[in-house]
């Protein structure tokens, strides 16, 4: 199976190479801003002419929003706009990213693109924007020693870690490098190779079982098998060190745009230490989530998760930091592409599916289940079970009727103990049914019991 996969490695460039990397990132930002300024100027000019009643051919001609057209315009103007451009690779222009942003904005505005609204591209700032540059042509390779990489105009750069995972596939002919992106993250330069990989689908250890995964704060994940994955709380673990560094940064002389004051060397050094501390927390979280999702997708062919409203959950000021530290959206994204790679499938339950309020034994749905109640007690059949484990088993049962497979960890895989399902029983596919609003509630928030469902996991 041919899939697109990225391989990310840390770099150990010398002083000259670090300056060259920063120069390429600056060149990419310069080309991006110039092309965006050209597009905005032409759009504003045509909008002004339309107010005068001009139409059709009488309007000022504009450059099409295509990569060849904008690149041609940039090549004609770069001699005057950026006379230093010859020092960098010709592929360093960030116009490709601008074209993607313009296409996404246009499709979102017309309704062609689904999902959240995409705003018009903004100019990139030297101080706040992440320094990065993408190469699609030229010499891009991993050296035979697996400790160095070669990039256009940057020559050979030493790696901080071995690139054996990618090198093995390149040597075996099961991978092909499409592009390379260098990026400054947490005070360290990284290179990401976008590759086309031929992956072999392996057999799952439990291909006959469906796994439900309920994510939460107290426990990062509760599986329908009864296994509990503890939340490592990486941000909370590094909070003391981060607070100390933040206080130290506040005592230094930092930059001030209003007065034009530049940051002192001590501020820059301390701020870099704080950035590295944050990067370490992010790396620990990413590593743990990768290991968790890889283990789940290797064992189970079908995994069921919930479509959580994470953006709405973080609006709770008391839980925002803890929710952000878990990485709920990252878990779902990793499971999505890893199940594809392993030949499995990821089933997403609807946002309004009452996984916590439904009895996993008889299927009766409770009217209310506050967040403070951590044990589910069914009034119909008397079942008593941990709230999160009950939710995980309900998630697994969503596809049980479709596939005919059993729920992982369930001693009775028939589902609902073979009882006749009533109208309240969550059938397969009944995962996102939204009840009509009650009279007089239009424009108001949902009832408290429904709102608590968002944070019930």
BARO-837722 format. One line per field, with one value per residue (C-alpha): residue in three letters; residue number from 1; y, z, x. Coordinates in steps of 0.02 Angstrom, whole numbers, plus 50000, padded with zeros to 5 digits. Example, Ala and Ser with C-alpha at 12.3 -4.5 7.8 and 13.67 -1.06 7.14 Angstrom:
REM BARO-837722
code <- ALA/SER
pos <- 1/2
Y <- 49775/49947
Z <- 50390/50357
X <- 50615/50684
REM end
This chain:
REM BARO-837722
code <- UNK/UNK/UNK/UNK/UNK/UNK/UNK/UNK/UNK/UNK/UNK/UNK/UNK/UNK/UNK/UNK/UNK/UNK/UNK/UNK/UNK/UNK/UNK/UNK/UNK/UNK/UNK/UNK/UNK/UNK/UNK/UNK/UNK/UNK/UNK/UNK/UNK/UNK/UNK/UNK/UNK/UNK/UNK/UNK/UNK/UNK/UNK/UNK/UNK/UNK/UNK/UNK/UNK/UNK/UNK/UNK/UNK/UNK/UNK/UNK/UNK/UNK/UNK/UNK/UNK/UNK/UNK/UNK/UNK/UNK/UNK/UNK/UNK/UNK/UNK/UNK/UNK/UNK/UNK/UNK/UNK/UNK/UNK/UNK/UNK/UNK/UNK/UNK/UNK/UNK/UNK/UNK/UNK/UNK/UNK/UNK/UNK/UNK/UNK/UNK/UNK/UNK/UNK/UNK/UNK/UNK/UNK/UNK/UNK/UNK/UNK/UNK/UNK/UNK/UNK/UNK/UNK/UNK/UNK/UNK/UNK/UNK/UNK/UNK/UNK/UNK/UNK/UNK/UNK/UNK/UNK/UNK/UNK/UNK/UNK/UNK/UNK/UNK/UNK/UNK/UNK/UNK/UNK/UNK/UNK/UNK/UNK/UNK/UNK/UNK/UNK/UNK/UNK/UNK/UNK/UNK/UNK/UNK/UNK/UNK/UNK/UNK/UNK/UNK/UNK/UNK/UNK/UNK/UNK/UNK/UNK/UNK/UNK/UNK/UNK/UNK/UNK/UNK/UNK/UNK/UNK/UNK/UNK/UNK/UNK/UNK/UNK/UNK/UNK/UNK/UNK/UNK/UNK/UNK/UNK/UNK/UNK/UNK/UNK/UNK/UNK/UNK/UNK/UNK/UNK/UNK/UNK/UNK/UNK/UNK/UNK/UNK/UNK/UNK/UNK/UNK/UNK/UNK/UNK/UNK/UNK/UNK/UNK/UNK/UNK/UNK/UNK/UNK/UNK/UNK/UNK/UNK/UNK/UNK/UNK/UNK/UNK/UNK/UNK/UNK/UNK/UNK/UNK/UNK/UNK/UNK/UNK/UNK/UNK/UNK/UNK/UNK/UNK/UNK/UNK/UNK/UNK/UNK/UNK/UNK/UNK/UNK/UNK/UNK/UNK/UNK/UNK/UNK/UNK/UNK/UNK/UNK/UNK/UNK/UNK/UNK/UNK/UNK/UNK/UNK/UNK/UNK/UNK/UNK/UNK/UNK/UNK/UNK/UNK/UNK/UNK/UNK/UNK/UNK/UNK/UNK/UNK/UNK/UNK/UNK/UNK/UNK/UNK/UNK/UNK/UNK/UNK/UNK/UNK/UNK/UNK/UNK/UNK/UNK/UNK/UNK/UNK/UNK/UNK/UNK/UNK/UNK/UNK/UNK/UNK/UNK/UNK/UNK/UNK/UNK/UNK/UNK/UNK/UNK/UNK/UNK/UNK/UNK/UNK/UNK/UNK/UNK/UNK/UNK/UNK/UNK/UNK/UNK/UNK/UNK/UNK/UNK/UNK/UNK/UNK/UNK/UNK/UNK/UNK/UNK/UNK/UNK/UNK/UNK/UNK/UNK/UNK/UNK/UNK/UNK/UNK/UNK/UNK/UNK/UNK/UNK/UNK/UNK/UNK/UNK/UNK/UNK/UNK/UNK/UNK/UNK/UNK/UNK/UNK/UNK/UNK/UNK/UNK/UNK/UNK/UNK/UNK/UNK/UNK/UNK/UNK/UNK/UNK/UNK/UNK/UNK/UNK/UNK/UNK/UNK/UNK/UNK/UNK/UNK/UNK/UNK/UNK/UNK/UNK/UNK/UNK/UNK/UNK/UNK/UNK/UNK/UNK/UNK/UNK/UNK/UNK/UNK/UNK/UNK/UNK/UNK/UNK/UNK/UNK/UNK/UNK/UNK/UNK/UNK/UNK/UNK/UNK/UNK/UNK/UNK/UNK/UNK/UNK/UNK/UNK/UNK/UNK
pos <- 1/2/3/4/5/6/7/8/9/10/11/12/13/14/15/16/17/18/19/20/21/22/23/24/25/26/27/28/29/30/31/32/33/34/35/36/37/38/39/40/41/42/43/44/45/46/47/48/49/50/51/52/53/54/55/56/57/58/59/60/61/62/63/64/65/66/67/68/69/70/71/72/73/74/75/76/77/78/79/80/81/82/83/84/85/86/87/88/89/90/91/92/93/94/95/96/97/98/99/100/101/102/103/104/105/106/107/108/109/110/111/112/113/114/115/116/117/118/119/120/121/122/123/124/125/126/127/128/129/130/131/132/133/134/135/136/137/138/139/140/141/142/143/144/145/146/147/148/149/150/151/152/153/154/155/156/157/158/159/160/161/162/163/164/165/166/167/168/169/170/171/172/173/174/175/176/177/178/179/180/181/182/183/184/185/186/187/188/189/190/191/192/193/194/195/196/197/198/199/200/201/202/203/204/205/206/207/208/209/210/211/212/213/214/215/216/217/218/219/220/221/222/223/224/225/226/227/228/229/230/231/232/233/234/235/236/237/238/239/240/241/242/243/244/245/246/247/248/249/250/251/252/253/254/255/256/257/258/259/260/261/262/263/264/265/266/267/268/269/270/271/272/273/274/275/276/277/278/279/280/281/282/283/284/285/286/287/288/289/290/291/292/293/294/295/296/297/298/299/300/301/302/303/304/305/306/307/308/309/310/311/312/313/314/315/316/317/318/319/320/321/322/323/324/325/326/327/328/329/330/331/332/333/334/335/336/337/338/339/340/341/342/343/344/345/346/347/348/349/350/351/352/353/354/355/356/357/358/359/360/361/362/363/364/365/366/367/368/369/370/371/372/373/374/375/376/377/378/379/380/381/382/383/384/385/386/387/388/389/390/391/392/393/394/395/396/397/398/399/400/401/402/403/404/405/406/407/408/409/410/411/412/413/414/415/416/417/418/419/420/421/422/423/424/425/426/427/428/429/430/431/432/433/434/435/436/437/438/439/440/441/442/443/444/445/446/447/448/449/450/451/452/453/454/455/456/457
Y <- 50000/50169/50304/50476/50479/50605/50569/50704/50714/50840/50928/50976/51114/51216/51406/51432/51310/51388/51557/51478/51395/51560/51645/51518/51539/51727/51711/51601/51729/51872/51787/51742/51920/51995/51880/51910/52098/52083/51984/52104/52258/52190/52136/52308/52393/52290/52317/52505/52503/52408/52548/52663/52547/52464/52282/52145/52191/52369/52306/52296/52128/52020/51881/51712/51626/51484/51430/51455/51630/51694/51615/51698/51867/51839/51790/51953/52060/51970/52060/52226/52162/52041/52071/51944/51805/51718/51664/51548/51403/51451/51328/51429/51539/51515/51550/51370/51393/51554/51468/51332/51464/51562/51404/51353/51527/51529/51354/51392/51552/51467/51319/51193/51164/51087/51116/51273/51440/51480/51662/51757/51732/51857/51930/51835/51924/51897/51886/51788/51669/51500/51496/51362/51325/51184/51106/51007/51006/50984/50862/50793/50633/50538/50496/50313/50335/50380/50521/50660/50733/50836/50981/51105/51246/51190/51045/50906/50934/50821/50740/50738/50564/50419/50416/50226/50209/50308/50247/50065/50100/50203/50066/49934/50040/50052/50240/50393/50569/50700/50855/50912/51049/51129/51211/51296/51226/51255/51324/51172/51147/50996/50921/50832/50720/50698/50525/50407/50241/50066/49989/49805/49771/49658/49545/49615/49520/49543/49567/49487/49613/49794/49912/50062/50203/50332/50475/50582/50687/50575/50431/50472/50325/50188/50039/49927/49784/49862/49923/50097/50212/50337/50519/50564/50751/50812/50996/50982/50891/51031/51174/51214/51232/51333/51452/51482/51520/51634/51737/51748/51809/51942/52015/52037/52182/52118/52191/52333/52379/52541/52617/52517/52440/52283/52132/52112/51964/51897/51903/51813/51677/51650/51654/51522/51413/51431/51385/51228/51181/51197/51098/50958/50947/50940/50806/50698/50712/50673/50522/50449/50472/50392/50239/50223/50237/50122/49986/50001/49998/49849/49744/49792/49812/49916/50057/50170/50344/50496/50658/50774/50961/51002/51185/51200/51100/51214/51361/51292/51393/51263/51119/51205/51174/50992/50958/51039/50934/50773/50800/50728/50791/50719/50548/50545/50607/50477/50338/50397/50376/50230/50125/50163/50109/49947/49902/49935/50066/50204/50232/50401/50412/50565/50715/50692/50504/50476/50354/50393/50398/50234/50067/49951/49800/49839/49997/50110/50293/50399/50571/50651/50600/50742/50748/50723/50550/50432/50267/50219/50135/50073/50094/49963/49813/49863/49858/49954/49998/50131/50277/50281/50093/50096/50232/50133/49978/50079/50148/49972/49914/50043/49932/49765/49742/49790/49679/49537/49541/49548/49689/49673/49618/49576/49398/49402/49471/49459/49637/49699/49521/49467/49572/49655/49832/49966/50136/50207/50077/50150/50052/50044/50206/50299/50402/50584/50615/50791/50818/50966/51115/51131/51280/51438/51373/51432/51537/51477/51354/51170/51103/51076/50887/50896/51021/50910/50770/50868/50852/50681/50588
Z <- 50000/49947/50080/50112/50270/50351/50440/50558/50621/50728/50651/50723/50605/50633/50646/50458/50420/50552/50468/50299/50369/50441/50275/50179/50304/50283/50094/50101/50210/50095/49938/50029/50088/49918/49825/49955/49938/49750/49765/49894/49793/49637/49735/49815/49646/49562/49708/49696/49508/49530/49639/49488/49381/49285/49237/49128/49026/49092/49261/49298/49245/49391/49408/49425/49594/49524/49570/49394/49375/49544/49524/49355/49430/49573/49457/49362/49518/49635/49565/49633/49783/49850/49771/49894/49826/49733/49900/49930/49837/49703/49783/49946/49889/50001/49860/49862/50039/49987/49842/49960/50081/49945/49877/50051/50083/49916/49939/50116/50063/49921/50029/49932/50082/50234/50413/50506/50415/50334/50341/50208/50220/50328/50310/50402/50541/50567/50756/50783/50636/50638/50531/50397/50216/50099/49959/49819/49690/49694/49791/49937/50011/50167/50165/50174/50351/50406/50512/50381/50257/50102/50053/49908/49935/50115/50075/50202/50378/50526/50609/50796/50782/50662/50507/50495/50489/50328/50260/50270/50165/50039/50020/50000/49869/49971/49997/49888/49953/49885/49980/50132/50255/50379/50531/50690/50837/51020/50978/50872/50684/50616/50444/50391/50238/50151/50073/49970/50061/50009/50171/50195/50290/50438/50527/50685/50847/50883/50712/50769/50909/50912/51033/51110/51172/51294/51326/51481/51602/51754/51640/51468/51392/51457/51340/51323/51377/51550/51527/51592/51520/51652/51606/51617/51638/51556/51569/51754/51783/51704/51776/51917/51800/51675/51811/51866/51689/51658/51813/51757/51584/51659/51756/51598/51475/51336/51168/51157/50989/51054/51099/50979/51123/51078/51192/51294/51272/51443/51394/51230/51318/51455/51331/51227/51384/51413/51232/51248/51407/51319/51171/51288/51359/51183/51130/51281/51246/51061/51099/51222/51105/50961/51066/51129/50958/50876/51004/50984/50793/50791/50898/50841/50665/50716/50842/50896/50969/51000/50902/51047/51037/51099/51050/51158/51300/51320/51350/51525/51615/51753/51636/51486/51537/51584/51423/51316/51402/51351/51163/51124/50944/50919/50977/50853/50711/50745/50756/50591/50483/50579/50558/50372/50366/50458/50351/50491/50511/50633/50676/50750/50858/50837/50950/51033/51061/51249/51280/51465/51500/51411/51501/51411/51475/51431/51326/51436/51429/51587/51579/51679/51732/51811/51788/51973/51966/51919/51935/51820/51905/51791/51862/51743/51760/51914/51829/51921/51820/51808/51707/51583/51557/51525/51393/51310/51296/51222/51091/51045/51026/50891/50757/50838/50750/50582/50586/50693/50794/50981/51097/51158/51338/51338/51396/51303/51128/51073/51133/51260/51331/51185/51245/51127/51092/51129/51048/51169/51125/51022/50860/50735/50640/50767/50825/50789/50814/50873/50962/50905/51025/51150/51135/51202/51199/51025/51038/51214/51275/51284/51452/51587/51572/51388/51417/51548/51420/51333/51487/51543/51475
X <- 50000/50070/50052/50126/50231/50348/50512/50576/50756/50849/50999/51168/51225/51382/51382/51397/51259/51145/51167/51127/50971/50911/50947/50842/50699/50709/50709/50555/50466/50518/50449/50289/50258/50300/50181/50044/50068/50051/49889/49815/49862/49777/49623/49607/49633/49498/49379/49403/49375/49212/49146/49166/49059/49200/49174/49249/49402/49401/49464/49649/49721/49776/49904/49816/49831/49934/50109/50183/50108/50165/50336/50357/50312/50433/50576/50550/50553/50673/50826/50760/50662/50794/50966/51040/50928/51071/51145/50998/50920/50795/50674/50673/50528/50378/50255/50196/50128/50043/49954/49891/49829/49739/49657/49601/49527/49437/49366/49312/49226/49133/49082/49185/49299/49217/49265/49316/49322/49489/49542/49638/49827/49922/50095/50231/50323/50509/50495/50336/50329/50414/50569/50552/50591/50539/50643/50564/50704/50892/50997/50895/50963/51015/51200/51255/51323/51144/51217/51212/51088/51119/51005/51011/51138/51159/51275/51295/51228/51258/51107/51080/51003/51019/50910/50913/50723/50714/50881/50826/50672/50771/50900/50763/50673/50511/50521/50548/50583/50464/50519/50618/50571/50691/50613/50672/50575/50619/50791/50839/50834/50741/50724/50564/50564/50396/50404/50302/50313/50260/50200/50164/50002/50036/49910/49833/49849/49662/49586/49423/49388/49331/49420/49334/49446/49380/49503/49503/49604/49623/49668/49733/49638/49523/49504/49354/49467/49477/49656/49691/49825/49881/49899/50085/50045/50205/50161/50119/50283/50384/50279/50400/50548/50445/50384/50562/50618/50469/50508/50688/50635/50521/50668/50771/50760/50649/50599/50474/50398/50323/50491/50599/50696/50791/50805/50962/51078/51028/50844/50877/50976/50846/50702/50792/50806/50620/50582/50687/50594/50427/50495/50547/50371/50299/50424/50384/50198/50221/50330/50205/50057/50152/50195/50015/49933/50061/50026/49837/49838/49956/49840/49665/49598/49446/49458/49315/49341/49232/49221/49261/49234/49408/49395/49241/49316/49466/49349/49327/49460/49475/49512/49593/49773/49743/49647/49781/49914/49825/49823/49651/49653/49828/49771/49629/49740/49875/49748/49674/49827/49903/49746/49757/49938/49902/49751/49626/49492/49450/49266/49220/49065/48957/48982/48812/48824/48789/48930/48943/48756/48714/48717/48837/48738/48556/48568/48459/48510/48513/48435/48575/48749/48850/49036/49068/48987/49129/49032/48889/48741/48602/48427/48357/48473/48573/48743/48881/49036/49168/49105/49250/49253/49065/49092/49232/49123/48979/49098/49154/48974/48939/49016/48983/48816/48889/49042/48978/49138/49149/49195/49374/49371/49185/49147/48981/49013/48830/48801/48675/48666/48556/48410/48289/48349/48221/48209/48338/48469/48613/48607/48748/48758/48650/48796/48757/48572/48535/48370/48264/48266/48127/48008/48084/48263/48315/48472/48509/48640/48601/48541/48671/48664/48710/48849/48928/48938/49076/49187/49127/49275
REM end
